[in-house]
């Protein structure tokens, strides 16, 4: 009985040590690393913000045919994406799956506002990508980030909260960004980072 008790105690001690070492070995995101990770993500988010929240694509000047009712064919070169699948792929390369799902719902599925169902902002017609006429966009300011001011505020698990100074419409604002990481997506076992908050 004493042997079993000692064995259980040893196993419990080993488990506690393993958990402790695992917690101590967890790599924290430093401000220096964040300053390398964040700029490309923010830069890649700019055309996506325009697609989801701003005016979207320019209309195609001379389409070869009529677009579906309520839509117009877009000039895909104006934002650099030729299809919904390309937009979705680019979105997932910047934002988390959870945040991307919110963007996809309004843009590609349509949403209910009260008793009114708004059709999707983008569909694909026979001749290519189409944008809905009359969608109410936000006026997005040109936001400039000062990444030298980037600060890691707190970290919990794989989620990191950061703050950074930005200037938009001549106004200085310190904004908060949420960054998440995954450790299972690179060949060398490195981390993949994604934004879980807006950047506009």
C-alpha positions as CSV (number, residue, x, y, z in Angstrom):
1,X,0.0,0.0,0.0
2,X,2.9,2.3,0.9
3,X,4.6,1.5,-2.4
4,X,1.4,2.4,-4.4
5,X,1.1,5.7,-2.5
6,X,4.7,6.5,-3.2
7,X,4.3,5.6,-6.9
8,X,1.2,7.8,-7.2
9,X,3.0,10.6,-5.5
10,X,6.0,10.3,-7.9
11,X,3.7,10.2,-10.9
12,X,1.8,13.3,-9.7
13,X,5.1,15.1,-9.1
14,X,6.4,14.2,-12.6
15,X,3.1,15.5,-14.1
16,X,3.4,18.8,-12.2
17,X,7.0,19.2,-13.3
18,X,6.1,18.5,-16.9
19,X,3.4,21.1,-16.8
20,X,5.6,23.6,-15.1
21,X,8.4,23.1,-17.6
22,X,5.9,23.4,-20.5
23,X,4.6,26.7,-19.1
24,X,8.1,28.0,-18.6
25,X,9.2,27.0,-22.1
26,X,6.2,28.8,-23.8
27,X,7.7,31.4,-26.1
28,X,6.4,34.8,-25.4
29,X,5.9,37.3,-28.2
30,X,8.3,40.2,-27.8
31,X,7.8,43.7,-29.1
32,X,10.8,43.2,-31.5
33,X,9.2,40.1,-33.0
34,X,5.8,41.8,-33.2
35,X,7.4,44.6,-35.2
36,X,8.5,42.1,-37.8
37,X,5.2,40.2,-37.9
38,X,2.6,43.0,-37.9
39,X,3.6,45.4,-40.8
40,X,3.1,42.8,-43.6
41,X,-0.2,41.7,-42.1
42,X,-1.5,45.3,-41.8
43,X,-0.3,46.1,-45.3
44,X,-2.1,43.0,-46.7
45,X,-5.3,44.0,-44.9
46,X,-5.6,47.4,-46.7
47,X,-7.2,46.1,-49.9
48,X,-9.3,43.7,-47.9
49,X,-10.7,46.5,-45.8
50,X,-11.7,48.3,-49.0
51,X,-13.4,45.1,-50.3
52,X,-15.3,44.4,-47.1
53,X,-16.0,47.9,-45.7
54,X,-15.1,50.5,-48.2
55,X,-16.2,51.3,-51.8
56,X,-14.9,48.0,-53.1
57,X,-13.9,47.5,-56.7
58,X,-14.1,50.0,-59.5
59,X,-16.8,49.1,-62.1
60,X,-15.7,47.5,-65.3
61,X,-15.8,50.2,-67.9
62,X,-16.9,48.0,-70.9
63,X,-18.2,44.7,-69.8
64,X,-18.9,42.1,-72.5
65,X,-22.4,41.5,-71.2
66,X,-25.0,42.4,-68.7
67,X,-24.4,41.6,-65.0
68,X,-27.1,40.0,-62.9
69,X,-29.9,42.3,-61.6
70,X,-28.6,44.6,-58.9
71,X,-24.9,44.0,-59.6
72,X,-22.2,45.3,-61.9
73,X,-19.1,43.6,-63.2
74,X,-16.0,44.9,-61.5
75,X,-12.5,45.9,-62.7
76,X,-10.6,43.2,-60.8
77,X,-7.3,44.9,-61.4
78,X,-8.4,47.8,-59.2
79,X,-7.9,45.7,-56.1
80,X,-5.9,42.8,-57.4
81,X,-8.4,39.9,-56.9
82,X,-10.2,38.1,-59.7
83,X,-12.6,35.9,-57.8
84,X,-14.3,35.2,-54.5
85,X,-12.0,32.3,-53.8
86,X,-9.0,34.6,-54.2
87,X,-10.4,37.1,-51.8
88,X,-11.2,34.4,-49.2
89,X,-7.7,33.0,-49.5
90,X,-6.1,36.4,-49.0
91,X,-8.4,37.1,-46.0
92,X,-7.4,33.8,-44.3
93,X,-3.7,34.7,-44.8
94,X,-4.3,37.9,-42.7
95,X,-7.1,37.2,-40.3
96,X,-8.1,34.3,-38.0
97,X,-10.8,31.9,-39.3
98,X,-13.2,33.3,-36.7
99,X,-12.8,36.9,-37.9
100,X,-12.7,35.9,-41.5
101,X,-16.1,34.0,-41.1
102,X,-17.7,37.3,-40.0
103,X,-16.4,39.1,-43.1
104,X,-17.4,36.3,-45.4
105,X,-21.0,36.2,-44.1
106,X,-21.9,39.8,-45.2
107,X,-19.7,39.8,-48.3
108,X,-20.6,36.4,-49.9
109,X,-23.7,35.0,-48.1
110,X,-25.8,38.0,-47.3
111,X,-27.1,39.0,-43.9
112,X,-30.5,39.7,-42.2
113,X,-31.0,43.2,-40.8
114,X,-34.3,43.0,-38.8
115,X,-36.8,41.6,-41.3
116,X,-34.8,42.6,-44.3
117,X,-32.3,40.3,-45.9
118,X,-29.5,42.0,-47.6
119,X,-28.1,40.1,-50.5
120,X,-24.3,39.4,-50.6
121,X,-22.1,42.2,-51.6
122,X,-20.2,40.0,-54.1
123,X,-21.3,37.3,-56.5
124,X,-19.8,35.7,-59.5
125,X,-21.6,36.1,-62.8
126,X,-21.0,34.4,-66.1
127,X,-18.3,36.9,-67.0
128,X,-16.6,37.3,-63.6
129,X,-16.8,39.0,-60.3
130,X,-19.8,41.3,-59.6
131,X,-20.4,43.8,-56.8
132,X,-23.9,44.8,-55.5
133,X,-25.2,48.2,-56.5
134,X,-26.1,50.5,-53.7
135,X,-24.2,48.8,-50.9
136,X,-23.6,51.4,-48.1
137,X,-19.8,51.6,-47.6
138,X,-17.9,53.1,-44.8
139,X,-15.6,56.0,-45.6
140,X,-12.2,54.5,-44.7
141,X,-9.4,56.9,-43.8
142,X,-5.9,56.3,-44.9
143,X,-4.4,55.0,-41.7
144,X,-0.6,55.3,-41.1
145,X,0.9,53.0,-38.5
146,X,3.9,54.0,-36.4
147,X,5.3,50.5,-35.7
148,X,8.1,52.0,-33.6
149,X,5.5,52.7,-30.9
150,X,4.2,49.1,-30.9
151,X,3.8,47.7,-27.4
152,X,2.9,44.2,-26.2
153,X,0.2,44.9,-23.5
154,X,-0.8,41.3,-22.4
155,X,-0.5,37.7,-23.5
156,X,-2.8,34.8,-22.7
157,X,-2.1,31.5,-24.3
158,X,-1.7,32.1,-28.1
159,X,-3.5,35.5,-28.0
160,X,-1.5,38.7,-27.7
161,X,-2.9,42.2,-27.3
162,X,-0.8,45.0,-28.7
163,X,-1.1,48.8,-29.0
164,X,0.3,51.0,-31.7
165,X,0.1,54.7,-32.6
166,X,-1.7,55.5,-35.9
167,X,-2.6,58.7,-37.7
168,X,-5.8,58.9,-39.8
169,X,-7.3,62.2,-41.1
170,X,-4.6,64.1,-39.3
171,X,-5.6,62.6,-35.9
172,X,-3.2,60.6,-33.7
173,X,-4.8,57.5,-32.2
174,X,-3.4,54.7,-30.1
175,X,-5.3,51.6,-31.3
176,X,-5.4,48.0,-30.0
177,X,-4.8,44.9,-32.1
178,X,-5.3,41.3,-31.3
179,X,-2.8,38.8,-32.7
180,X,-3.0,35.0,-32.5
181,X,-0.5,32.3,-33.3
182,X,-0.6,28.7,-34.4
183,X,2.4,26.3,-34.1
184,X,1.2,23.6,-36.4
185,X,1.3,25.2,-39.8
186,X,4.9,25.5,-40.9
187,X,7.3,22.8,-42.0
188,X,10.0,23.9,-39.5
189,X,7.5,24.0,-36.6
190,X,7.5,27.8,-36.5
191,X,4.5,30.0,-35.6
192,X,1.9,31.3,-38.0
193,X,0.4,34.7,-36.9
194,X,-3.0,36.1,-37.8
195,X,-5.0,39.2,-36.8
196,X,-8.2,38.8,-34.8
197,X,-9.3,42.5,-35.0
198,X,-9.9,45.1,-37.6
199,X,-7.2,47.4,-39.0
200,X,-9.1,50.1,-40.7
